Amino acid sequence: MSGTTMVFLIVLISVGGGILSEMYKRRLEYKKLDSQSQKERDQLHAELNALKSRVAILEQIVTDEGYQVKKDINSL
């Protein structure tokens, strides 16, 4: 094996190893961000369900006949 070939292989292996190392680091970072975003999605889903429940209760109160009668009396 000539010296030029050996230098070429060393450079190729070094650059390839650096690229693989960088790809692995980015993959780990992506997994970390994905798990954080999953937690955030779960929290937002829980908050959305709570708000839907509150809106349903408010709709029930507003459509109640007693509320309408009270509103009519107060407007007099």
CORNORFEN-V850342 format. One record per backbone hydrogen bond with DSSP energy under -1.0 kcal/mol. NH is the residue of the N-H (numbers start at 1). CO is the residue of the C=O. If there is no record, write none. Layout:
# CORNORFEN-V850342
NH:CO  NH:CO
This chain:
# CORNORFEN-V850342
6:2  7:3  8:4  9:5  10:6  11:7  12:8  13:9  14:10  15:11  16:12  17:13  18:14  19:15  20:16  21:17  22:18  23:19  24:20  25:21  26:22  27:23  28:24  29:25  30:26  31:27  32:28  33:29  34:30  35:31  36:32  37:33  38:34  39:35  40:36  41:37  42:38  43:39  44:40  45:41  46:42  47:43  48:44  49:45  50:46  51:47  52:48  53:49  54:50  55:51  56:52  57:53  58:54  59:55  60:56  61:57  62:58  63:59  68:64  69:65  70:66  71:67  72:68  73:69  74:70  75:71  76:73
